[in-house]
Amino acid sequence: MTATTRKQLFTFEEYCTYDDGTENRYELVNGSLEQMNPPTFRHLLIAKLLERTFDAEIKQMNLPLICLREAGVRTGWRKSRLMDVSVHDSEQVTECLDQSAIDQIPPILAVEIVSPDSIKRDYRFKRSEYAALEIPEYWIVDPLKNQVSILILNEGLYEETIYTGEQKIVSSVFPNLSLSVREILSV
């Protein structure tokens, strides 16, 4: 469950430098800080598997990309989201090494792993925000439904394909990817 903290509205710039002296993680939603609950171990293991898989694909294809976990992306004037896994242009990351890991340029791929408290956020809010940012590919990994939704941006809207079981995921970013839903969810 997320909790909204403090009544003060934050600008994006204030959010980027906010430190409450804790290890809490926050998203910025319409100027309000929303505390993110710590993820489950399954969530962490799925993110780690995807990061390793994407890193291997990047290396094999010799792409100028970098895969990150828990990086942020600015999704609006007073909005910023934390992505579970994301793939970015490596030059874009290199230019901002000493800045907060909140990108103002959208990644080429974003992954969200659904938990009971993030269903609406991952399927509805982030979907519309990521489409508005024109993130080309958005994965929704849902251990609750035993499925992975791959959303590919087409003319400003996402076209969704749902994968289950032994189905191999088709990715526009990583066309040689050989990964099934069962492999992702059986961590």
N, C-alpha and C positions, 0 to 999 in steps of 0.2 A: 504494500500500500504506500502511496506517496502522501506526503504531508506538506501543505503549503506553510512556509515559515515567514515570519515577520510581515507586518502590514505594509512596510515601505516598498514602493515600486523602484525597481532597479533599471538602469539603462544597460544596454549590452556591454558597454565599456566597464561599468561598475561590476557587472557579473563576472567579467573576465578576470578581475583582480580580487574578487570577494574571497575572504578567508575568515571563517568563524572560529578558527583554532581547533577544529575537529577534523576527522577523516570523512565527514559526510560529503556525499556527492549530490549535486543539485542540477536540475534543468531550469531554464528560465522560460516561463510561460506567461505571456502578456505582462511582463515586468515583475512577476512574483517568482520567488524561489520555491521550487517544488523538490523536496528531499526525496531521493531515490533510495529505496530499501536495498540492503545488500542482496546480491543475487544468490540463488541456490548453487550448490556444487554442480548439479547437472548443467545449469546455465553456464557456469564458468568453464566446464569441460567442453561443452559444445562450442563456445567461443574460441577456446584454445585449439580445438580440432580444425575449425574453419580458418583460423589465422594461419596455422601450419600448412593447411591445404592450399590456401591462396598464395602463401609465400613460395611454396613449391611450384605452383603454376607460373608465378611471376618469374621465378628463376629459370624454369624450363623454357619459357617463351621469350626470355631476355627482354622483359617489358620495363619501361621506366616508371614503375609503380611501387608503392609501398603499402603494406597492410598494417592497420593499427587496431588495437582494442581500446574501447572506452574513450575515443576522441569525440570532441564535440563538433557540432556544425551549427552555424547561425541560420535560423530558419525564418527570421523576421526581424522587425525593428526592435522589439523587446522579447525575442524568442531565441532559444538555443536548446538543442537536444543533444543528449549523449547517445552515441551509437554503440551497440555491442561490438560490432566489427565493421570496419570500413576500409575501402581501397582508394588510395589517393595518387595523384601524380606526384612522383618523388621530388621533382623540382619545386613544386608548390610547398611541400613540407619543409624542404631544405631552406627555403627563403624565410621561414618562420620558426626556426629551431628554438629560439630563446623566448618565444611568446607562448601564452597559454594555448594548450592543445584544443583550441576551438577554431575551426576553419571557417573563413568567410566565403571561401570558394567551395562549392559542393564536391563531395567525392564522386567517383564514377560508379561505386557500388556501396550500398549500405545494408547491413544485416541487423535485424532485431530478433531477439529470442524471447518468445512470449512466456510470461509468468502469470499467475492468477490475477495479480494487481495491474498488469500492463495490457490486458486484452484490448480494451477500447483505445488506449494510447497507441499501441502498435498497429492495429488494423485500421483505425480511423484517422486519428490526429496526425500521426507521423506519415501515414500514407499520403494525405492531402498536402502536408507541408513539404514532403520530399518531392512530390510531383511538381509543386509550385517552384521548387528549387531546380527542377529539371535534373534530378539524380537519375542517370540512365537505367540503373538496375537496383531493385530493392527486394531483399529476401526477408520473408517473415517465417522464421523457424518456430514451429508450434508443437512442443512436446505434449501439450494437453490434448491436441487433436491428432497427434502422430502424422503431421504433414508439414511440408515446406511449400510456401507460396513464393513463386518467382514473378515479380512484377517488372515488366519491361516498358519503359516510357515510349509512347507513340503519340505524336501530335499533342503533347501536353497532358495526356492521361495514361494511366498504367493499364496495360493488358496483363491479366493474371493467368498463370498456369499453376495448378495445384498438383503436387507430387506426393505420393504415398509409397510405403513399403519398399520394394526393391527397385522402383522406378529410378532411373538415372536422371539427375538434374541437368537441364540444358541452360547454360549461361551464355549471354552474349559477350560478356567481358572475358570469360575463360572458356572458349569453345571446345577445348580438349579435356575439360574436366570430366572425371569419371568418379562420381560420388552419388550414392543412393541415399534416400531418406533414412532407411534403416541404419546405414553406416553413421549418419549424423546423430541420430537419436539413441543409438545403442552405447553411448559413452558411459 
